[in-house]
Amino acid sequence: MGVFVFLPLVLPLTAWPVARLAEQRLHPRTATRLLTAVAGVLAVCSTLCLGLLVIVGTAQLPGNPLPDGWSDPEVRAAVPYDEVAGRAAIPALLAVLLSCAWAAWRHARVRRRAVAALAGLPAGPVAVLPDPDPYAYALPGRHDRVVVSAGMLAGLKAAERRALFAHERAHLTGRHHRHLLVVHLAARANPFLRPLRTAVTYTAERWADEDAAIAVGSRRTVARAIGKAALMSRAPLSVTLPAFAAAGPVPRRVAALMRPAPAGRAWPSAFTAAGLAVWGAAAGATVSALSSANSAVTLFAILRAATPM
């Protein structure tokens, strides 16, 4: 394996330029799906890499429960500086697992609280809460619902309300909460992936903006609704629940809606900036996945050969 075992840990450094190119050059739908997939692959690969380092680097420590053959020099030679890397990987892997578990638990708790807040309200695709604070968000579940406060509805005109509902329904139809949760967990697993989380938060909102503009037939109406809602809204309920006008740089979203609709072509030519974003992200994810798979297979073969029968 050699130094290539460390490659999945540092490849996420390419996330920043990839995220910038994708969110600027790709259709929001394509950018969201692509960046989510890249973040998920890179997060899994970097976590697997930490696990490999823990196994190889700690097999020689006294009192460990691992087979004695796993501490042979041939096994330790699979990872450069195995002793230092292995000991450093232990707290890093624990931190990743605890951070991801806490984020998943917090997301589940927010979902439960949001569902509990709707108890007693009439069943239907829209739930209006008698709350003067302005907010609106998409609540996925067994029965998807758009949740909006009376304060938000009071601040919007009829056409802007239609834009709001179209935007939130687009979040539910596109299952944007899944994309947001994946990139949120990925950023917890590897801090180098935070640019992808920020980019997907923006592109998911842009995706919903474009779908809402098609549904209501007016890009200007959606832009006006987003701007007004942003001036009224409070912080979103959760970073993994899409909230109207509460995620992403609102001025950029409004400016994008003032321009013509983006081209719907999913995969641009590789000879354009957009194409470089697509193929660069795909290449980075592929190299990381192959590197991790090669490291895992090689290590498995070494450990199997070193295991006493």
Backbone hydrogen bonds in HBPLUS format (Angstrom, degrees):
<---DONOR---> <-ACCEPTOR-->    atom                        ^
c    i                          cat <-CA-CA->   ^        H-A-AA   ^      H-
h    n   atom  resd res      DA  || num        DHA   H-A  angle D-A-AA Bond
n    s   type  num  typ     dist DA aas  dist angle  dist       angle   num
A0005-VAL N   A0002-GLY O   3.29 MM   3  6.26 174.7  2.29 123.9 125.4     1
A0006-PHE N   A0003-VAL O   3.00 MM   3  5.72 158.0  2.05 119.2 125.2     2
A0007-LEU N   A0004-PHE O   3.10 MM   3  5.09 152.2  2.18 100.3 108.9     3
A0009-LEU N   A0006-PHE O   3.00 MM   3  5.53 143.7  2.14 114.4 125.1     4
A0010-VAL N   A0007-LEU O   3.09 MM   3  5.49 136.5  2.29 110.4 121.2     5
A0011-LEU N   A0007-LEU O   2.97 MM   4  5.98 147.8  2.08 164.4 174.2     6
A0013-LEU N   A0010-VAL O   2.97 MM   3  5.72 164.7  1.99 122.9 127.9     7
A0014-THR N   A0011-LEU O   2.94 MM   3  5.94 173.5  1.94 134.3 136.0     8
A0015-ALA N   A0012-PRO O   2.88 MM   3  5.23 160.1  1.92 115.6 119.7     9
A0018-VAL N   A0014-THR O   3.32 MM   4  6.37 163.0  2.35 152.5 157.2    10
A0019-ALA N   A0015-ALA O   2.79 MM   4  5.79 160.1  1.83 150.1 155.7    11
A0020-ARG N   A0016-TRP O   3.00 MM   4  6.20 163.1  2.03 155.1 159.6    12
A0021-LEU N   A0017-PRO O   2.99 MM   4  6.12 168.7  2.00 151.4 154.3    13
A0022-ALA N   A0018-VAL O   2.94 MM   4  6.03 164.8  1.96 151.1 155.9    14
A0023-GLU N   A0019-ALA O   3.00 MM   4  6.07 170.8  2.00 152.4 154.9    15
A0024-GLN N   A0020-ARG O   3.20 MM   4  6.18 141.3  2.36 140.3 149.6    16
A0025-ARG N   A0021-LEU O   2.88 MM   4  5.77 151.0  1.96 150.6 157.8    17
A0026-LEU N   A0022-ALA O   3.02 MM   4  5.23 156.9  2.07 137.0 141.4    18
A0030-THR N   A0027-HIS O   2.99 MM   3  5.33 111.9  2.46 109.2 124.8    19
A0031-ALA N   A0027-HIS O   2.87 MM   4  6.07 168.5  1.88 165.2 169.2    20
A0032-THR N   A0028-PRO O   2.93 MM   4  5.96 159.9  1.98 144.8 149.9    21
A0033-ARG N   A0029-ARG O   3.17 MM   4  6.37 170.6  2.18 149.8 152.0    22
A0034-LEU N   A0030-THR O   2.90 MM   4  5.97 166.4  1.92 154.0 158.6    23
A0035-LEU N   A0031-ALA O   2.92 MM   4  5.86 169.8  1.93 150.2 153.3    24
A0036-THR N   A0032-THR O   3.02 MM   4  5.99 152.5  2.10 142.4 150.3    25
A0037-ALA N   A0033-ARG O   3.08 MM   4  6.22 160.9  2.11 144.7 149.7    26
A0038-VAL N   A0034-LEU O   2.91 MM   4  6.19 162.6  1.94 155.1 160.5    27
A0039-ALA N   A0035-LEU O   2.89 MM   4  5.98 163.1  1.92 145.1 150.0    28
A0040-GLY N   A0036-THR O   2.95 MM   4  6.14 161.8  1.98 149.8 154.7    29
A0041-VAL N   A0037-ALA O   2.98 MM   4  6.17 166.7  2.00 153.0 156.3    30
A0042-LEU N   A0038-VAL O   2.95 MM   4  6.08 173.0  1.96 156.4 158.8    31
A0043-ALA N   A0039-ALA O   2.95 MM   4  5.98 153.7  2.02 145.2 152.6    32
A0044-VAL N   A0040-GLY O   3.03 MM   4  6.20 164.4  2.06 149.9 153.8    33
A0045-CYS N   A0041-VAL O   2.94 MM   4  6.12 162.8  1.97 152.7 157.9    34
A0046-SER N   A0042-LEU O   2.97 MM   4  6.07 160.3  2.01 144.5 149.6    35
A0047-THR N   A0043-ALA O   3.05 MM   4  6.16 154.6  2.11 145.2 152.1    36
A0048-LEU N   A0044-VAL O   2.92 MM   4  6.12 156.7  1.98 147.8 154.4    37
A0049-CYS N   A0045-CYS O   2.93 MM   4  6.13 151.2  2.01 144.2 152.4    38
A0050-LEU N   A0046-SER O   3.10 MM   4  6.39 153.8  2.17 142.2 147.8    39
A0051-GLY N   A0047-THR O   3.05 MM   4  6.38 154.0  2.12 145.4 152.6    40
A0052-LEU N   A0048-LEU O   2.96 MM   4  6.29 153.6  2.03 151.1 157.8    41
A0053-LEU N   A0049-CYS O   3.03 MM   4  6.31 158.2  2.07 150.5 156.3    42
A0054-VAL N   A0050-LEU O   2.95 MM   4  6.22 153.8  2.02 149.2 156.3    43
A0055-ILE N   A0051-GLY O   3.07 MM   4  6.33 163.0  2.10 149.8 153.4    44
A0056-VAL N   A0052-LEU O   3.03 MM   4  6.22 178.7  2.03 159.5 159.0    45
A0057-GLY N   A0053-LEU O   2.82 MM   4  5.56 155.4  1.88 142.2 150.7    46
A0058-THR N   A0054-VAL O   3.09 MM   4  5.79 140.2  2.25 140.2 146.1    47
A0061-LEU N   A0058-THR O   3.19 MM   3  5.34 162.5  2.23 107.9 113.3    48
A0064-ASN N   A0061-LEU O   3.37 MM   3  5.94 154.8  2.44 138.1 135.7    49
A0070-TRP N   A0067-PRO O   3.09 MM   3  5.67 153.7  2.16 113.0 120.5    50
A0071-SER N   A0068-ASP O   3.11 MM   3  5.81 169.3  2.12 120.9 124.1    51
A0072-ASP N   A0069-GLY O   3.24 MM   3  5.51 163.5  2.27 113.3 114.0    52
A0075-VAL N   A0072-ASP O   3.02 MM   3  5.40 127.1  2.31 106.9 119.9    53
A0076-ARG N   A0072-ASP O   3.07 MM   4  6.45 163.5  2.10 156.1 160.9    54
A0077-ALA N   A0073-PRO O   2.87 MM   4  5.97 142.6  2.01 145.9 155.5    55
A0078-ALA N   A0075-VAL O   3.05 MM   3  5.53 159.0  2.10 110.9 117.6    56
A0079-VAL N   A0076-ARG O   3.26 MM   3  5.98 162.2  2.29 117.5 121.2    57
A0085-ALA N   A0081-TYR O   2.87 MM   4  5.97 173.8  1.88 168.7 169.5    58
A0086-GLY N   A0082-ASP O   2.79 MM   4  5.63 156.5  1.84 141.6 148.8    59
A0087-ARG N   A0083-GLU O   3.17 MM   4  6.28 165.8  2.20 144.2 147.6    60
A0088-ALA N   A0084-VAL O   3.01 MM   4  6.16 158.2  2.05 149.8 156.4    61
A0089-ALA N   A0085-ALA O   2.88 MM   4  5.96 139.2  2.05 141.2 152.5    62
A0093-LEU N   A0089-ALA O   2.78 MM   4  5.83 162.5  1.81 152.0 155.5    63
A0094-LEU N   A0090-ILE O   3.03 MM   4  6.25 164.4  2.06 154.8 159.4    64
A0095-ALA N   A0091-PRO O   2.86 MM   4  5.96 155.2  1.92 143.8 150.7    65
A0096-VAL N   A0092-ALA O   3.00 MM   4  6.26 154.0  2.07 145.8 152.6    66
A0097-LEU N   A0093-LEU O   2.99 MM   4  6.22 169.6  2.00 155.2 157.1    67
A0098-LEU N   A0094-LEU O   2.91 MM   4  6.03 166.5  1.93 152.3 156.5    68
A0099-SER N   A0095-ALA O   2.89 MM   4  5.86 158.3  1.93 143.8 150.7    69
A0100-CYS N   A0096-VAL O   2.94 MM   4  6.08 165.6  1.97 152.8 156.6    70
A0101-ALA N   A0097-LEU O   2.94 MM   4  6.03 157.6  2.00 143.7 150.7    71
A0102-TRP N   A0098-LEU O   2.88 MM   4  6.02 157.5  1.93 146.9 153.0    72
A0103-ALA N   A0099-SER O   2.97 MM   4  6.16 158.7  2.02 146.1 152.0    73
A0104-ALA N   A0100-CYS O   2.91 MM   4  6.11 161.0  1.95 149.9 154.9    74
A0105-TRP N   A0101-ALA O   2.91 MM   4  6.06 157.7  1.96 146.2 152.7    75
A0106-ARG N   A0102-TRP O   2.86 MM   4  6.03 158.1  1.91 148.7 154.9    76
A0107-HIS N   A0103-ALA O   2.95 MM   4  6.14 155.9  2.01 145.2 151.8    77
A0108-ALA N   A0104-ALA O   2.99 MM   4  6.24 160.7  2.03 147.4 152.3    78
A0109-ARG N   A0105-TRP O   2.89 MM   4  6.13 153.1  1.97 147.2 155.1    79
A0110-VAL N   A0106-ARG O   2.93 MM   4  6.15 159.8  1.97 150.7 155.4    80
A0111-ARG N   A0107-HIS O   2.99 MM   4  6.25 157.8  2.04 149.0 155.2    81
A0112-ARG N   A0108-ALA O   2.97 MM   4  6.21 158.2  2.01 146.7 152.4    82
A0113-ARG N   A0109-ARG O   2.91 MM   4  6.16 159.2  1.95 151.0 156.7    83
A0114-ALA N   A0110-VAL O   2.87 MM   4  6.05 155.5  1.93 147.9 154.9    84
A0115-VAL N   A0111-ARG O   2.93 MM   4  6.18 156.8  1.98 149.8 155.8    85
A0116-ALA N   A0112-ARG O   2.87 MM   4  6.05 158.4  1.92 147.2 153.8    86
A0117-ALA N   A0113-ARG O   2.98 MM   4  6.17 141.9  2.13 141.7 151.1    87
A0118-LEU N   A0115-VAL O   3.04 MM   3  5.39 148.4  2.15 106.0 115.6    88
A0119-ALA N   A0116-ALA O   3.13 MM   3  5.27 164.4  2.16 107.3 112.0    89
A0121-LEU N   A0118-LEU O   3.07 MM   3  5.63 164.5  2.10 136.3 138.6    90
A0146-VAL N   A0125-PRO O   2.79 MM  21  6.19 157.5  1.84 150.2 155.4    91
A0127-ALA N   A0146-VAL O   2.82 MM  19  6.12 164.3  1.85 159.8 160.9    92
A0148-VAL N   A0127-ALA O   2.96 MM  21  6.34 163.1  1.99 166.7 170.0    93
A0129-LEU N   A0148-VAL O   2.92 MM  19  6.26 154.4  1.99 145.7 153.8    94
A0131-ASP N   A0129-LEU O   2.76 MM   2  5.46 140.5  1.92 104.6  92.9    95
A0150-ALA N   A0129-LEU O   2.87 MM  21  6.03 139.5  2.04 175.0 171.3    96
A0151-GLY N   A0131-ASP O   2.97 MM  20  6.12 147.7  2.08 164.1 153.8    97
A0149-SER N   A0135-TYR O   3.05 MM  14  5.70 157.9  2.10 168.7 164.0    98
A0244-PHE N   A0136-ALA O   2.88 MM 108  5.49 152.9  1.96 137.2 146.2    99
A0137-TYR N   A0147-VAL O   2.88 MM  10  5.43 156.2  1.93 153.3 161.0   100
A0147-VAL N   A0137-TYR O   2.92 MM  10  5.43 165.6  1.94 178.5 174.7   101
A0138-ALA N   A0242-PRO O   3.08 MM 104  5.83 159.3  2.13 163.2 169.1   102
A0139-LEU N   A0145-ARG O   2.87 MM   6  5.32 171.5  1.88 176.0 174.0   103
A0145-ARG N   A0139-LEU O   3.07 MM   6  5.32 161.3  2.10 140.7 146.7   104
A0153-LEU N   A0149-SER O   3.22 MM   4  6.59 165.6  2.24 152.6 155.4   105
A0154-ALA N   A0150-ALA O   2.97 MM   4  6.10 152.4  2.05 146.1 153.6   106
A0155-GLY N   A0152-MET O   3.14 MM   3  5.38 136.9  2.33 101.2 112.7   107
A0156-LEU N   A0153-LEU O   3.30 MM   3  5.45 164.5  2.32 106.7 111.4   108
A0161-ARG N   A0157-LYS O   2.85 MM   4  6.13 144.1  1.98 152.5 163.7   109
A0162-ARG N   A0158-ALA O   3.10 MM   4  6.45 152.3  2.18 146.9 153.8   110
A0163-ALA N   A0159-ALA O   3.12 MM   4  6.44 149.4  2.21 140.4 148.6   111
A0164-LEU N   A0160-GLU O   2.93 MM   4  6.20 152.0  2.01 143.4 150.9   112
A0165-PHE N   A0161-ARG O   2.98 MM   4  6.29 168.1  1.99 158.6 159.1   113
A0166-ALA N   A0162-ARG O   2.93 MM   4  6.07 157.2  1.99 146.2 153.2   114
A0167-HIS N   A0163-ALA O   2.89 MM   4  6.02 152.8  1.97 146.3 153.5   115
A0168-GLU N   A0164-LEU O   3.03 MM   4  6.35 164.0  2.05 155.7 158.9   116
A0169-ARG N   A0165-PHE O   2.90 MM   4  6.03 157.3  1.95 147.5 154.3   117
A0170-ALA N   A0166-ALA O   3.00 MM   4  6.12 144.0  2.13 138.2 147.7   118
A0171-HIS N   A0167-HIS O   3.16 MM   4  6.57 145.3  2.29 142.3 151.3   119
A0172-LEU N   A0168-GLU O   3.17 MM   4  6.53 154.7  2.23 146.2 152.1   120
A0173-THR N   A0169-ARG O   2.84 MM   4  6.06 163.2  1.87 153.0 157.8   121
A0174-GLY N   A0170-ALA O   2.94 MM   4  5.95 163.1  1.97 147.5 152.0   122
A0176-HIS N   A0171-HIS O   3.08 MM   5  5.29 166.9  2.09 152.4 155.7   123
A0175-ARG N   A0172-LEU O   3.20 MM   3  5.00 153.9  2.28  96.9 104.7   124
A0178-ARG N   A0175-ARG O   3.14 MM   3  5.81 145.3  2.27 114.1 122.0   125
A0180-LEU N   A0176-HIS O   3.00 MM   4  6.30 164.4  2.03 156.6 160.8   126
A0181-LEU N   A0177-HIS O   2.94 MM   4  6.06 154.0  2.01 141.3 148.1   127
A0182-VAL N   A0178-ARG O   2.99 MM   4  6.15 161.8  2.02 149.5 154.1   128
A0183-VAL N   A0179-HIS O   3.10 MM   4  6.35 171.8  2.10 155.6 157.0   129
A0184-HIS N   A0180-LEU O   2.98 MM   4  6.01 144.9  2.11 139.2 149.4   130
A0185-LEU N   A0181-LEU O   2.96 MM   4  6.15 163.2  1.98 151.9 155.2   131
A0186-ALA N   A0182-VAL O   2.86 MM   4  6.05 154.4  1.93 147.0 155.4   132
A0187-ALA N   A0183-VAL O   2.96 MM   4  6.05 154.4  2.02 140.1 145.6   133
A0188-ARG N   A0184-HIS O   3.17 MM   4  6.42 138.9  2.34 136.2 147.1   134
A0188-ARG N   A0185-LEU O   3.10 MM   3  4.97 123.7  2.43  91.3 106.2   135
A0189-ALA N   A0185-LEU O   2.91 MM   4  6.22 145.6  2.03 145.8 155.6   136
A0190-ASN N   A0186-ALA O   2.94 MM   4  6.22 150.0  2.03 150.1 157.8   137
A0193-LEU N   A0190-ASN O   2.90 MM   3  5.76 169.5  1.92 130.5 134.0   138
A0194-ARG N   A0191-PRO O   3.17 MM   3  5.60 164.6  2.19 118.5 119.2   139
A0196-LEU N   A0193-LEU O   3.02 MM   3  5.41 129.5  2.29 107.8 120.5   140
A0197-ARG N   A0193-LEU O   3.27 MM   4  6.72 150.0  2.36 147.0 155.7   141
A0197-ARG N   A0194-ARG O   3.05 MM   3  4.99 116.3  2.47  95.1 110.9   142
A0198-THR N   A0194-ARG O   3.00 MM   4  6.32 163.2  2.03 159.9 163.1   143
A0199-ALA N   A0195-PRO O   2.94 MM   4  6.09 156.0  2.00 141.9 149.0   144
A0200-VAL N   A0196-LEU O   2.89 MM   4  6.02 164.1  1.91 151.0 154.6   145
A0201-THR N   A0197-ARG O   3.02 MM   4  6.15 155.0  2.08 146.8 153.7   146
A0202-TYR N   A0198-THR O   3.22 MM   4  6.47 150.4  2.31 141.6 148.5   147
A0203-THR N   A0199-ALA O   2.81 MM   4  6.11 169.3  1.83 157.3 160.3   148
A0204-ALA N   A0200-VAL O   2.87 MM   4  5.74 157.5  1.92 145.6 150.8   149
A0206-ARG N   A0202-TYR O   2.93 MM   4  6.27 155.2  2.00 149.6 157.5   150
A0207-TRP N   A0203-THR O   2.81 MM   4  5.95 150.7  1.89 143.7 151.5   151
A0208-ALA N   A0204-ALA O   3.10 MM   4  6.36 159.8  2.14 143.4 147.8   152
A0209-ASP N   A0205-GLU O   2.82 MM   4  6.09 149.5  1.91 145.0 154.8   153
A0210-GLU N   A0206-ARG O   2.93 MM   4  6.17 161.8  1.96 152.8 155.6   154
A0211-ASP N   A0207-TRP O   3.06 MM   4  6.34 160.7  2.10 149.3 154.7   155
A0212-ALA N   A0208-ALA O   2.87 MM   4  5.99 154.5  1.94 146.1 153.4   156
A0213-ALA N   A0209-ASP O   2.88 MM   4  6.14 152.4  1.96 148.2 156.0   157
A0214-ILE N   A0210-GLU O   3.09 MM   4  6.37 151.2  2.17 144.8 151.6   158
A0215-ALA N   A0211-ASP O   2.98 MM   4  6.22 154.9  2.04 144.3 151.6   159
A0216-VAL N   A0212-ALA O   2.94 MM   4  6.16 162.1  1.97 157.8 160.3   160
A0217-GLY N   A0213-ALA O   2.86 MM   4  5.57 130.0  2.12 132.5 145.2   161
A0222-VAL N   A0218-SER O   3.43 MM   4  6.71 160.6  2.47 142.8 146.8   162
A0223-ALA N   A0219-ARG O   3.00 MM   4  6.22 160.1  2.04 148.3 154.3   163
A0224-ARG N   A0220-ARG O   2.88 MM   4  6.10 158.1  1.93 148.6 154.4   164
A0225-ALA N   A0221-THR O   2.93 MM   4  6.14 156.2  1.99 147.0 153.7   165
A0226-ILE N   A0222-VAL O   2.91 MM   4  6.14 159.7  1.95 152.6 157.8   166
A0227-GLY N   A0223-ALA O   2.99 MM   4  6.20 166.0  2.01 150.4 154.1   167
A0228-LYS N   A0224-ARG O   3.00 MM   4  6.17 167.1  2.02 151.0 154.3   168
A0229-ALA N   A0225-ALA O   2.92 MM   4  5.98 163.5  1.95 147.7 153.1   169
A0230-ALA N   A0226-ILE O   2.87 MM   4  5.97 152.4  1.95 147.9 155.5   170
A0231-LEU N   A0227-GLY O   3.25 MM   4  6.48 147.6  2.36 142.1 149.3   171
A0232-MET N   A0229-ALA O   3.07 MM   3  5.10 132.4  2.31  95.5 108.8   172
A0233-SER N   A0229-ALA O   2.76 MM   4  5.73 148.7  1.85 156.4 165.0   173
A0241-LEU N   A0238-SER O   3.22 MM   3  5.28 166.6  2.24 105.2 109.3   174
A0246-ALA N   A0243-ALA O   3.32 MM   3  5.44 166.4  2.34 121.4 118.1   175
A0253-ARG N   A0249-PRO O   3.14 MM   4  6.49 154.6  2.21 150.5 158.3   176
A0253-ARG N   A0250-VAL O   3.04 MM   3  5.01 113.9  2.50  97.0 113.3   177
A0254-VAL N   A0250-VAL O   2.90 MM   4  6.13 163.0  1.93 163.0 167.1   178
A0255-ALA N   A0251-PRO O   2.90 MM   4  6.03 160.2  1.94 144.6 150.6   179
A0256-ALA N   A0252-ARG O   2.90 MM   4  6.06 151.9  1.98 143.6 151.1   180
A0257-LEU N   A0253-ARG O   3.09 MM   4  6.35 147.3  2.20 142.8 151.0   181
A0258-MET N   A0254-VAL O   3.13 MM   4  6.42 127.1  2.42 139.8 153.7   182
A0258-MET N   A0255-ALA O   3.14 MM   3  5.09 138.0  2.32  94.6 106.6   183
A0259-ARG N   A0256-ALA O   3.17 MM   3  5.33 155.3  2.24 101.2 108.7   184
A0272-THR N   A0269-SER O   3.26 MM   3  5.79 151.2  2.35 120.6 119.6   185
A0276-LEU N   A0272-THR O   2.90 MM   4  6.25 150.8  1.99 148.9 156.9   186
A0277-ALA N   A0273-ALA O   3.07 MM   4  6.40 148.7  2.17 143.9 151.7   187
A0278-VAL N   A0274-ALA O   3.08 MM   4  6.44 159.4  2.12 150.8 155.5   188
A0279-TRP N   A0275-GLY O   2.89 MM   4  6.07 172.3  1.90 163.1 161.8   189
A0280-GLY N   A0276-LEU O   2.78 MM   4  5.48 146.2  1.89 135.2 145.8   190
A0281-ALA N   A0277-ALA O   3.06 MM   4  6.03 159.1  2.11 138.8 144.3   191
A0282-ALA N   A0278-VAL O   2.98 MM   4  6.23 163.5  2.01 150.2 155.4   192
A0283-ALA N   A0279-TRP O   2.83 MM   4  5.88 156.0  1.89 141.7 148.6   193
A0284-GLY N   A0280-GLY O   2.97 MM   4  6.12 160.5  2.01 146.4 151.5   194
A0285-ALA N   A0281-ALA O   3.02 MM   4  6.22 164.9  2.04 152.9 156.5   195
A0286-THR N   A0282-ALA O   2.93 MM   4  6.07 155.3  1.99 145.1 152.5   196
A0287-VAL N   A0283-ALA O   2.88 MM   4  6.05 166.2  1.89 154.9 158.0   197
A0288-SER N   A0284-GLY O   3.05 MM   4  6.16 163.3  2.08 146.1 151.0   198
A0289-ALA N   A0285-ALA O   2.93 MM   4  6.08 161.6  1.97 146.8 152.1   199
A0290-LEU N   A0286-THR O   2.86 MM   4  6.03 168.7  1.87 155.1 158.2   200
A0291-SER N   A0287-VAL O   2.86 MM   4  5.93 155.8  1.92 146.4 153.7   201
A0292-SER N   A0288-SER O   2.93 MM   4  6.12 164.2  1.96 150.5 154.5   202
A0293-ALA N   A0289-ALA O   2.83 MM   4  6.02 162.0  1.86 150.7 156.5   203
A0294-ASN N   A0290-LEU O   2.82 MM   4  5.91 160.6  1.86 146.9 152.4   204
A0295-SER N   A0291-SER O   2.93 MM   4  6.12 158.6  1.98 146.6 152.6   205
A0296-ALA N   A0292-SER O   2.85 MM   4  6.05 159.7  1.89 150.9 156.6   206
A0297-VAL N   A0293-ALA O   2.91 MM   4  6.08 169.3  1.92 154.5 157.0   207
A0298-THR N   A0294-ASN O   2.94 MM   4  5.97 164.7  1.96 147.6 152.6   208
A0299-LEU N   A0295-SER O   2.89 MM   4  5.93 162.6  1.92 146.1 151.6   209
A0300-PHE N   A0296-ALA O   2.87 MM   4  5.98 157.5  1.92 146.1 152.9   210
A0301-ALA N   A0297-VAL O   2.99 MM   4  6.21 158.7  2.03 148.0 153.2   211
A0302-ILE N   A0298-THR O   2.97 MM   4  6.24 156.1  2.03 148.5 155.2   212
A0303-LEU N   A0299-LEU O   2.82 MM   4  6.02 170.2  1.83 158.8 161.0   213
A0304-ARG N   A0300-PHE O   2.86 MM   4  5.95 154.1  1.93 145.9 153.6   214
A0305-ALA N   A0301-ALA O   3.01 MM   4  6.15 154.3  2.08 141.3 148.1   215
A0306-ALA N   A0302-ILE O   2.96 MM   4  6.19 140.5  2.12 141.9 153.4   216
A0307-THR N   A0303-LEU O   2.97 MM   4  6.00 116.0  2.39 138.0 152.1   217
A0307-THR N   A0304-ARG O   3.35 MM   3  5.18 150.4  2.44  94.1 102.5   218
